[in-house]
Amino acid sequence: MVEFDYEEIVKATDNFNPRMLIGKGSHGLVYKGVILLKHNNTSLVAIKKPSSHKGLESLHEENSNKLQNEIQVLSSLNDENPHVVKLIGTSYDSFNNNNKVIVIEFMPNGSLHDWLHDTKPNLPTWPKRVEIAMQITRAVQFLHEGKPLVIHRDIKSCNILFDSQWNVKLADFGLAIIGGGVQALTQPAGTIGYLDPCYTTPTKLSTKNDMFSFGVVLLEIISGRKAIDMCNTPASLVEWAIPLIEQQHWLQICDTRIKVMPNYMVSTIIHFLRVAACCVSPNEDERPSAREVITGMEDCFIEQVRFPIWASVLKKMVRFRKRKKVIKNIVSKSKTQVECECKVEEDGEEVDSDTYISTEKVAITFNHLLADVTFNLGK
């Protein structure tokens, strides 16, 4: 972690110019800026400073404490994870109560909340939604199985960001806590709609609270609805979705803005809805761990991929056998007959008989089929 000179931060953000503002977290303002890193290389980064409120010094102090907590939590992560935002460095303003500022990697493609709920033509496809869900789960698993353990406490679509390759990164660790005895001293916190209703006292804090929030995000990904939306009845996504899941009205939950769902995706989406229902269960013991969720997702994903591959293989084999019959009939005819009958019909399609006139060409056709099968299996 790098300790930056504060003047460098001010210069990078053009003195925290509003035009450089790219977002607002639960406790800070986020600016973009170009900063000098190792080997004299410049890099576009995100710079977060605590939100200031005129006349509300106590709130400003609270936000500063959250930012300090975020630094502590991110610094405690001994190993880098591809789905957790990276802390690059810090700085502090010696002229303004030593306010800390943090420098993190820049995420150019916004948040999951933006992608799902802003009016955009390029909504995430069903396969992309599955990928997003799996990447979020891996981020949560990394935190929950780390040494030390980290509980995020504010998992929501606004805190799930996308890098330049549209890969997920979990961000905003201002409310996160490091495992041990700390949770006994920490008051319940989170965001309405994602906050576990079982988390009512400091002693109720556990990884199961994060899994509840994750379950809400999973429902959000599949349905395209916000966690809380006063324009809907009921306003709560959980209260709306769970009865439909219990009645197995799967398609009524799925995002209606995407008109077609591939057949091979249906079982995967149903599996994810069942997982989401378990995660938001009022009985904490029924909620799975992140490891259990990702294992189930991977098994389901393998089945989902395997089915269309073998369906494609079988379809090609059936077509090949039909064509083999056509070839046999053509080859058995005299040369004159073949020349006169230049085309044959196969399942309503006209097929050029010359394509299949020799056993050599038959072998080539079969080799092409096998090559195609190998290609599909490699996907």
N, C-alpha and C positions, 0 to 999 in steps of 0.2 A: 504494500500500500504506500502511495506517494503522499508526502506532505507538501501541498502547493502553497506558494506565496499568495496572500490574499489579493494583492495588486494584480496578479496574473489572472485570478478569477474575475475580478472587476473588468479587466480589459477583455477577457474572453466573452463576457456577456454584454459588453458595451454599457457598463455600469448598471447591469440588471434592467436593461431597456425592455419595456413591455412587448416590443415586437419580437423579442427573443424568448418570450414566455411560451412554453409548449404544453404545460399542464399544471394541475393543482392536485397535490396528494392530500392525505388526511391531516397532514401537519406541516406541509411546506409547499413552496412554489418551485416549479421545475423549469429551468431555462436551458436552451441549447447554447453551445459555445465551442469554439475551436481552441484547443490548448496544446501546448508543447509537451510531448512525452519523451521517452527515452530515445537516444540516438538522433535527437533533433527532428523527430518525426511529429507532425501535427496530427491531431485526431479530433473528430467531432464527438463531443461528449454531452451528457446531461448533467446539469449542476443544480442541486437542490439546496435551498436555504429555508429556514423556518419562516412561516407566515407571521407577519407583524400586524397587530391590531391596535390602532391608535386609542389610547386611553384604557386598553385592556392588557396591562403588563402581565397579569397572571396567566392569561391565555397565551401570550407570546412565550412566556417561560415554559409553559406546558408543551408547546410545539417544539421549543428548543430541546427539551428533555426527550421528546419522541425522536427527534433527529439524532440525538446522541445515542439513543437506544438502537436505532437502525444501524449506526456505525458499529456499535458493539456486537450486534447480532451478526451482521455480514462479515465482520472480522473474525468471528468465532467459527465460521465455516472453513474447516481446514482444507477441504478439497473443493475444486471448482466443479460446478454442475452445469451442463449445457442449457438447463431450463430454469436456472435461477440467475437473476440479474447480477452482474459483476460490479463490485466496489473497486474503483480505480484509486481513489485517494480522498483526502480531506484538506480543509483549510479552516482558518478561523480569523475573525475580524477583531483585532486587538483594540480597536477604537470603539467597538460597540458591544460591550459586555462579553467579549470573546465568543461571539456567536459562531457556532460551527457551520460549515458548509461542506457538503459531500459531492464528490465527482463520481458518477457511475456511467456505465456504457450507454450509448445513445441507441434508442429503439425507434427506428424511423417509421414503422408501420402502425403506430398507434396501439390501441387496446382492443381486446376481445369485445368489450362493450360497444366500442365504436363500430366494429365490423358487423356485429349482430343487429344493432339497434339504430344506427344512422341510416339515412336513406341512401343506399348505394346499390348500383346494378349488379355488382359482383359479390353476391352473398357467398359464404363458404359452402362448398358442395358437401354431400354426405360423407364421402371418403375423407375430406379435409376436416370435417367436424370430429370424425373418429380419431384422426391423427392428433388434433388439438387436445381432445380429452385424454389421450394416452400420454401426451407430453406433460400436461398438468399433473397427472397422477404421478409421473416419475419425479417431478419437482417436489411434490408433497412427500413422497416416499423418501427422497433424499433428506429432507428436513427431519422427518419423524424417526429415521434410522441413524441419524448422524450422532457423532460423539463430540460435543454434547448435542442432545436432542433439542430441536427448535419447534415451537408451536407458533404458527403464523398469526392466527387470530383475526385475520381480515382477508381471507381468500374470497375474491369476488371478480367479476369480469373486468372491472376498471383496473384491477391490479395485475391483470394478465396481459402482457405486452408482446409485440411481435418484432423480431429483428429483421434485418434486410432480406433474409431468406424465408420469412414468414414462419419461423419457428417460435414456439412459445417460451417466454421467460416470466417467472413469477417475481413481482416487485413489491415495493412499499412495505418495509419491515418495521415501521414505526411502532406498531402495536405488538410485534412479535416478542416472545420471551424465550429465554434459554432454560432448558429443563433443569430440574433440581428442586431446591426449596423455594425458588423465586415465586412460583405461581401462587403459593399460599399468601403472598403479600400483594398480589396484583388484582385489582378490581376488574370485574367483567367488562369487556369492551368488544366492539365489533361494529358491523353495519347492519341496520334493520333490513330484514329480508333474507340475509345470509347468516345472521346470528343465531346460534343454537339456543332454543328456548330452555334447554336443560342447564345451560350455563348461567346460573343465577347467583352463585357465590364464588369467591376466589378458589375455594377447595374443590369446586366442580370442574376446574379446568383440566383438560386432557387432550390427547390427539383426536379423540372422538368429536370434539368441537370443530376442529378443522375438517373432519370428514363430513359433518353436517353441511358446512359451507360448500365443500366440494360437491356434494350431492345437489345443492341448489344450482351451482354453476353447470353441472351436467344436464339438469333439466332445462336450463337456459340455452345451452348449446343446441339441444334437440328441438325445443319448442320455438325458439326465437322470441320468447316473451321475457320481459324484465322480471327480476325477482319480486319487485313491488311495482305495480302499475295501477294507479287509481282509476284508470279508464276501463279496467276490466273488473268483472265480478266472478269470483272473489279477487281481490287485489293481489293476494299472495300467490305466487307461482306454485308453492308447495301445496297450498290448500286446493288449488285448481287441478293440479296434475295427479296427485295421489289417488283420488277417487277414480279417475280414468284408468290409471294403471291397475288398480284393484279389480276393475271391471274388464280389463284387458282390451280397452279401446285404444290400442297403440297408435293408430294412424291419426286419431283426433288430437294427439299431443304433438305430432311432428309439425315442423315449420311449414305452414301452408304456402309460403312465398316460393318454395321450391316445388314445382308441380309434379315432378317425377322422381320416385325413389327406385334405384335399381333393385331388382328382385334379390340379388345376392347380398344386399345391404340390410334387408328387413330383419333377419335373425340377429344381426349385430346390434341394430338400434333397439330391438326389444330387450336384448341382454343389457344394454346400457341403461334403459329405463328401469329395469329391475334392480340394477346396482344403485341407481339414484334413489329409488324407493327405500332400499336398505339403509343408505347413508343418512337419510332424513328421518329415519324411524325415531319415534319418541322413546323407544327402548334403546339406550346406548349400547347395550350388550349385543344387539343385532347389527350394529354398524360394523362394516368390514374395516380392516386396516388398509392402508395404501398399497402394501405389498399384495394383499389378497385381491384387491381391485385390479392391479396391473396384471397379475397372473391370469385372472379370468378374462381380462380384455385381450391379452395376447393369444390365449387359447381360442377365443371366439374369433379373433381376427384371422388366425391361421385357417380355421374352418371356413370363414367367409371367402378367403382367397382361394382355398383348395377347391371349393365347389365350382366356381365359374371356370377354373382351369380345366377340370375333368369334364365338365359339361361341354366345353369347347372341343376337347379331345374326342369325346364320344360323337359329337356332331360331325366332326371331320371324318372320323372312321366310317360312320354311316354313309356319308356322302361318297367316300372312297369306294365302299363296297358297291354302291349303286352304279358308280361310274365303271367299276370293274366288270359288272354285268354288261353294260353297254359296250365296253371294249371287246368282251368275249364274242358278243353277237356280231360286231363289226368285223373282227378278224376272221370269223368263220365264213364270212361271205366272200364271194369272188371279187377280184380286183375291179371288174366292171361294175358290180353292184355297189362297191364302195365309192367308186368315182361318181356314180349316178346319185347315190344317197349321200350327199355331201354334209348333211346335218341330221342330227338325231335330237329328240326331245328328252329332257331329263327334268322331271318334276315341274313341267310347265316352262322350263328354261331351254333355249336353243343352245346346243353345245356343238362346237365344230368337231366333226368326227376325226379330222386330221390330227387333232390334238392327242387322240388316244389310239392311233392306227398301229403302232408298233409296241412290242414288249419293252423296247428300250425306253420309249416315252412313258410307258406305264411305270417303269422303275424310277424315272425322273420325277414323275408326279408323286409317287409314294415317298421318295426321299424329301421332296419339298414338304410333304405333310409332316414327316418326322422332324424336319428342321423347324417347322412352325410350332410343333408341340414342344420341342426343347426350348424355343424362344419364350413361349408362354410360361413354362415352368420356371424359367429364370426370372420372371418378373416378380 
